[in-house]
Amino acid sequence: MEKFEHAVAPGWWHGLAVRHYHLLHFVLEGEGTFFKEEVLHRVGPGDLFVICPEEVTTYQASQTTPWKYVWLGFQAGETPEFLRP
């Protein structure tokens, strides 16, 4: 399991990408967009976006109010206890 806090430059983006693990992003401040399954989502403080294994995604920070977020990545066998049913 990996976790990290990330503050990015205006317009910073990542994608198109496919991952082989689960990845959660929680936005602390700022704004951006998340593109998944042909749907564009606007995200901001307090929003969580989830990337599941093998999904094609792109996400980008706002040009005017770039986001700061924390992320958590894990393999299926490493699912954190707080996410288990």
C-alpha positions as CSV (number, residue, x, y, z in Angstrom):
1,M,0.0,0.0,0.0
2,E,1.2,3.5,-0.9
3,K,0.0,6.9,0.2
4,F,1.0,10.4,-0.7
5,E,0.0,14.0,-0.5
6,H,0.3,16.0,-3.8
7,A,0.0,19.7,-4.5
8,V,0.3,20.4,-8.3
9,A,0.9,23.2,-10.7
10,P,-1.9,24.9,-12.6
11,G,-3.1,22.6,-15.4
12,W,-1.1,19.6,-14.3
13,W,-2.6,16.4,-15.6
14,H,-2.2,12.6,-15.6
15,G,-3.5,10.2,-18.2
16,L,-4.7,8.5,-20.3
17,A,-3.6,5.9,-17.9
18,V,-4.4,2.3,-16.9
19,R,-3.4,1.0,-13.5
20,H,-3.3,-2.5,-12.2
21,Y,-4.3,-1.5,-8.6
22,H,-6.9,0.5,-6.8
23,L,-6.3,4.2,-6.4
24,L,-8.3,6.7,-4.2
25,H,-7.8,10.4,-4.4
26,F,-9.3,12.8,-1.8
27,V,-9.2,16.5,-2.7
28,L,-8.1,18.8,0.1
29,E,-8.3,22.1,-1.7
30,G,-8.5,23.5,-5.2
31,E,-10.4,22.1,-8.2
32,G,-9.9,19.8,-11.2
33,T,-11.6,17.3,-13.4
34,F,-11.6,13.5,-13.6
35,F,-12.5,11.6,-16.7
36,K,-13.7,8.0,-16.4
37,E,-16.0,5.8,-18.5
38,E,-16.5,8.7,-21.0
39,V,-17.9,11.0,-18.2
40,L,-16.1,14.2,-17.1
41,H,-16.5,14.9,-13.4
42,R,-15.7,18.2,-11.7
43,V,-14.1,17.7,-8.3
44,G,-13.2,20.0,-5.5
45,P,-12.5,20.1,-1.7
46,G,-14.0,17.1,0.1
47,D,-14.5,15.0,-3.1
48,L,-13.2,11.5,-3.5
49,F,-12.5,9.9,-6.8
50,V,-11.8,6.2,-7.2
51,I,-9.8,4.4,-9.9
52,C,-10.3,0.7,-10.1
53,P,-7.8,-1.7,-11.7
54,E,-7.8,-1.7,-15.6
55,E,-9.9,1.5,-15.9
56,V,-8.8,4.1,-18.4
57,T,-8.7,7.5,-16.7
58,T,-7.4,11.1,-16.9
59,Y,-7.4,13.8,-14.3
60,Q,-6.3,17.4,-14.5
61,A,-5.9,20.3,-12.0
62,S,-7.7,23.6,-12.6
63,Q,-5.7,26.3,-14.4
64,T,-6.8,28.9,-11.8
65,T,-7.2,26.9,-8.5
66,P,-5.1,23.8,-8.8
67,W,-5.8,21.1,-6.3
68,K,-4.0,19.5,-3.4
69,Y,-5.0,16.0,-2.7
70,V,-3.9,12.8,-0.9
71,W,-4.0,9.5,-2.5
72,L,-3.9,5.9,-1.5
73,G,-3.0,3.0,-3.8
74,F,-3.4,-0.7,-3.0
75,Q,-3.7,-4.1,-4.5
76,A,-6.9,-6.1,-4.0
77,G,-5.2,-8.3,-1.4
78,E,-4.1,-5.2,0.5
79,T,-7.5,-3.6,0.9
80,P,-7.3,-1.3,4.0
81,E,-9.5,-2.5,6.8
82,F,-11.6,0.7,6.7
83,L,-12.7,-0.1,3.2
84,R,-13.7,-3.7,3.9
85,P,-17.4,-4.5,4.2
